């Protein structure tokens, strides 16, 4: 029944653009540049590229093949492969349930900044983080009053969530595919234009050299683990998204080609994001790449000051935050779609009802993250604010667990031939079959366990990073 009624993308390029859109998001635009600066610039870039074409390819082709083979969302897909692993689908489905609300909160921050620059307020935003702090920490005296005050994140969180839901409610072909087909080319053009302009700034060449030339003396285990963590964040792995999108993929599509194209698109966008951000920020900091802020501080505090120092900075800032908004939307759409798909698979509800329920749940679950730096700042979990805690649990704990267990399931229980046979449907070749087999059985699980141990040792037990 499910196989006959399952929605699908209308074409291979539609699938590639939607999946690449899921991969291209906030992780590419602010997380990749600051990690590249933190872990040695060129050497981090080199390690990341190697991991994407080996580790990243292995996990992505596995998840997409599982989805296309079973024609089910993640909960049903894992159970269809082996009933003993049915629980894994629930863990994978729980990841976007955690991520979507806080991701929409950050998307609301982006929406606020875009509005600020478009309305001529770029100079006000360029005050070394004061604007960002006043916005995220705004307290109108009560929870309800703060949620509906436009000087606080609440209304922007609501607006961004509704934008995401508006695309998802139209379905796979008319909603997700059409939105991705429009936003992804626009993203590419805007990114190239801003990157080209950034390289013309005085002092930018020092940052470009740091970003492109590998310094092998800066290589360490932390570089590898940081690159793996970024790869997960960037490529939408281990959260049910690629399984869901794979279930919408037409069987005649050549899977290995599609996965390679997604890899290339996502990696090129991360690379261009580094070109957009690292050279101008290094120039702004007097040639010192170690002064690049991490997390929200880069996008919402440092970059507005960089734009303010540029000619036409108000326009460049507005274009940049439009680019960030589109990138964020392509990812939040895939996150919400994954939850909606699960709900549709497990209940008799249709797409509209499922989307409305997920939207309501997203808004409710997102309230702690929305208020977590303001009225609820005094409430912490493991010493972390709500948003930081949700990010840690999803990205540093649950996603590595899902990926490790997926490797065990495919590599040692059902066998890698299940994936290889799906990739080779209709006589297609699987050129990296040997690489896939070795990675999924032996190398990937070891690296994933190392990430999990490192993150738990650092964040929970306060020990050193591996």
Order of alpha helices (4+ residues) and beta strands (2+ residues): alpha-alpha-alpha-alpha-alpha-alpha-alpha-alpha-alpha-alpha-alpha-alpha-alpha-alpha-alpha-alpha-alpha-alpha-alpha-alpha-alpha-alpha-alpha-alpha
